[in-house]
Amino acid sequence: MTKSTSKEEPRFTKAQLLRGRGWSSREREQLAALLKDEESYTVQQAKRLNQTFANRRVE
């Protein structure tokens, strides 16, 4: 039997994430382009979006 925690990760707006100190200038610029103003994201979601963008295949 696995334990399920009901504690959710905190969610942040685009502006809050961009003000965070955990991003390099490149990551911050990517997030500014990728995140939508009207949505909120967890830090993990923002990192995943950045990683997916960085690893995309350009044709």
C-alpha positions as CSV (number, residue, x, y, z in Angstrom):
1,M,0.0,0.0,0.0
2,T,1.4,3.4,-1.0
3,K,0.9,6.6,0.9
4,S,-0.8,9.4,-0.9
5,T,-0.2,12.9,0.4
6,S,-2.9,15.5,-0.1
7,K,-0.4,18.3,0.2
8,E,-0.2,20.1,-3.1
9,E,2.8,22.0,-4.3
10,P,2.4,25.8,-4.2
11,R,1.4,27.5,-7.5
12,F,2.7,30.7,-8.8
13,T,1.8,33.2,-11.4
14,K,4.1,34.0,-14.3
15,A,5.2,37.2,-12.7
16,Q,6.0,35.5,-9.4
17,L,8.0,32.8,-11.1
18,L,10.0,35.3,-13.2
19,R,10.9,37.2,-10.0
20,G,12.3,34.0,-8.4
21,R,16.0,33.7,-7.8
22,G,16.3,30.1,-9.0
23,W,16.5,30.9,-12.7
24,S,19.4,31.8,-14.9
25,S,18.8,34.7,-17.3
26,R,18.3,32.3,-20.2
27,E,15.7,30.3,-18.2
28,R,13.9,33.5,-17.2
29,E,13.7,34.6,-20.8
30,Q,12.4,31.2,-21.9
31,L,9.8,31.2,-19.1
32,A,8.7,34.8,-20.1
33,A,7.9,33.4,-23.6
34,L,6.4,30.1,-22.5
35,L,4.2,30.9,-19.6
36,K,0.7,32.4,-19.9
37,D,-0.2,35.4,-17.9
38,E,-3.6,34.1,-16.8
39,E,-2.4,30.7,-15.5
40,S,-0.5,29.5,-12.4
41,Y,2.2,26.9,-12.3
42,T,4.2,24.9,-9.8
43,V,8.0,25.3,-9.9
44,Q,8.2,21.7,-11.2
45,Q,5.9,22.5,-14.1
46,A,7.9,25.6,-15.0
47,K,11.2,23.5,-14.9
48,R,9.6,20.9,-17.1
49,L,8.4,23.5,-19.6
50,N,11.9,25.0,-19.7
51,Q,13.5,21.6,-20.1
52,T,11.1,20.5,-22.9
53,F,11.8,23.8,-24.7
54,A,15.6,23.4,-24.3
55,N,15.5,19.9,-25.7
56,R,13.2,20.4,-28.6
57,R,14.4,19.4,-32.0
58,V,14.7,22.3,-34.5
59,E,14.1,21.4,-38.1
